[in-house]
């Protein structure tokens, strides 16, 4: 976090320096022209003027590249700039008031931008102010200081006021750009999470509709084959009718899943009746004895009804395919402010801690995802001695 803040601070300082380059350059050229003009009016000094021009060129170059010196060379930068200004004032003594009053306030104002620290700015001010007083005292005499000091403070006040106001405006713009960048990054993350959630949802819907439906049809076809081999034609015909109905239900569920992907609307579901129907179909198509205790649950949202039914269906499908159980008990009831769905069998069990680690085994992983989506909790207890118990608690 500190690194991020440091980078943001450096970026703001760099932005301020870059934006102020041209105005400061124009001001230095104006001060240079005024100093040359005053010196030529008083007494032309050719050699000193050439040296003065060279020094001002170096002074401008440092200003232009000052954004490269905002690291460990800040104090060195102000030292050299101050020395250049003082030397320039001695080279063209008649123009020294213009040089000192024109350039020193700019340097002090620039220290506000670069240091962003009141104590350091105060030190720069004291050093440059002392240099100003000494230079004026040497050039014009100490008795002239009462005249030049107020002029310096007037110019300095104007420059600092403009610099502070300008810095605030640029800082506000830099902050706005920073927050816009953060907002854009957050928006991209939301889009990525949305796409991921949609992919997971499609995987769950495909598994809980097509995969479950086809698995159920396969088991019924296997049962039909077994009955035909045993000559039990009547029972085979009954299972064929159930298979046809399940095929229709699977097609209906698949279409509903597609409709849900196209439009986010959930129709009202009779939760109690839907749970009983799933258990009746399970009992008629499996030799496993099913016992159930289902209560009428009120105030259950459509989303929670839908996911709860998928959880129940997945549990029953897993029992049919893998458990080798002889008995299953389903309990669906209200406990305080929670809906409890508990499915227990006396089968062979499985290693519950390895859920989701095998490719192609996504049923139990889908249960966890669906429970999480509706703010529920899912517990799995499984062993070879006691079978498997899956408990889901969903807030109502």
Long-range contacts (C-beta under 8 A, 24 or more apart in sequence): 8-178, 9-116, 10-70, 11-174, 11-178, 12-170, 12-171, 12-174, 13-67, 13-70, 13-113, 13-114, 13-116, 14-67, 14-70, 15-170, 15-174, 16-113, 16-166, 16-167, 16-170, 16-171, 17-66, 17-67, 17-70, 17-110, 17-113, 17-114, 18-67, 19-170, 20-110, 20-113, 20-166, 21-63, 21-64, 24-63, 24-106, 24-110, 25-60, 25-63, 25-64, 27-102, 27-106, 28-56, 28-59, 28-60, 28-63, 28-103, 28-106, 30-102, 31-98, 31-99, 31-102, 31-103, 32-56, 34-95, 34-98, 34-102, 35-88, 35-92, 35-95, 35-96, 35-98, 35-99, 35-102, 36-92, 36-95, 37-95, 38-92, 38-94, 38-95, 38-98, 39-92, 39-93, 39-94, 39-95, 41-94, 42-94, 43-94, 45-91, 45-92, 48-91, 48-92, 49-91, 49-92, 51-91, 52-88, 52-91, 52-92, 55-84, 55-87, 55-88, 55-91, 56-84, 56-88, 58-84, 59-84, 59-85, 59-88, 59-103, 66-110, 66-114, 70-114, 74-114, 74-115, 77-114, 78-107, 78-111, 78-124, 78-127, 81-107, 82-107, 82-127, 82-128, 82-131, 86-131, 86-135, 89-135, 89-139, 90-135, 90-138, 90-139, 93-139, 96-135, 96-136, 96-139, 97-136, 97-148, 97-151, 100-132, 100-135, 100-136, 100-148, 100-152, 101-148, 101-151, 101-152, 101-155, 102-155, 104-128, 104-129, 104-131, 104-132, 104-152, 104-156, 105-152, 105-155, 105-156, 105-158, 105-159, 105-160, 106-159, 108-156, 108-159, 108-160, 109-159, 109-160, 109-162, 109-163, 110-163, 112-160, 112-163, 112-164, 112-167, 113-163, 113-167, 200-369, 202-261, 203-362, 203-366, 204-310, 204-366, 204-369, 204-370, 205-257, 205-260, 205-261, 206-257, 207-314, 207-362, 207-363, 207-366, 208-253, 208-310, 208-313, 208-314, 208-366, 209-250, 209-253, 209-254, 209-256, 209-257, 210-250, 210-254, 212-250, 212-313, 212-314, 212-317, 213-246, 213-247, 213-249, 213-250, 213-251, 213-253, 213-254, 214-250, 215-317, 215-320, 215-321, 216-246, 216-250, 216-285, 216-317, 216-320, 217-243, 217-246, 217-247, 217-250, 219-285, 219-286, 219-320, 219-321, 220-246, 220-285, 223-285, 239-285, 242-281, 242-284, 242-285, 246-281, 246-285, 266-302, 266-303, 266-305, 266-306, 267-302, 268-302, 269-302, 269-305, 269-306, 269-309, 271-297, 271-300, 271-305, 271-308, 271-309, 272-296, 272-297, 274-305, 274-309, 275-309, 275-312, 275-330, 275-332, 278-309, 278-312, 278-313, 278-316, 279-316, 279-330, 282-316, 282-320, 285-320, 286-320, 288-319, 288-320, 288-323, 288-325, 288-326, 288-327, 288-328, 288-345, 289-326, 289-327, 289-328, 290-327, 290-328, 290-329, 290-330, 291-327, 291-328, 291-329, 291-330, 292-329, 292-330, 292-331, 292-332, 293-329, 293-330, 293-331, 293-332, 293-333, 294-330, 294-331, 294-332, 294-333, 295-332, 295-333, 295-334, 297-332, 297-333, 297-334, 297-339, 297-396, 299-396, 300-339, 300-396, 303-373, 303-374, 304-339, 304-374, 304-394, 304-396, 307-370, 307-371, 307-373, 307-374, 308-339, 308-341, 308-374, 308-392, 308-394, 310-366, 310-370, 311-341, 311-367, 311-370, 311-371, 311-392, 312-341, 312-343, 314-363, 314-364, 314-366, 314-367, 315-343, 315-367, 315-390, 316-343, 317-363, 318-363, 318-364, 319-343, 319-345, 319-347, 319-388, 322-347, 322-350, 323-347, 323-348, 323-349, 323-387, 323-388, 324-348, 325-387, 334-396, 335-393, 337-395, 337-396, 338-393, 338-394, 338-395, 338-396, 339-392, 339-393, 339-394, 339-395, 339-396, 340-391, 340-392, 340-393, 341-391, 341-392, 341-394, 342-389, 342-390, 342-391, 342-392, 343-389, 343-390, 344-387, 344-388, 344-389, 344-390, 345-387, 345-388, 345-389, 346-386, 346-387, 347-387, 347-388, 348-384, 348-387, 349-382, 349-383, 349-384, 349-385, 349-386, 349-387, 349-388, 350-382, 350-388, 351-382, 352-380, 352-381, 352-382, 352-388, 355-380, 367-392
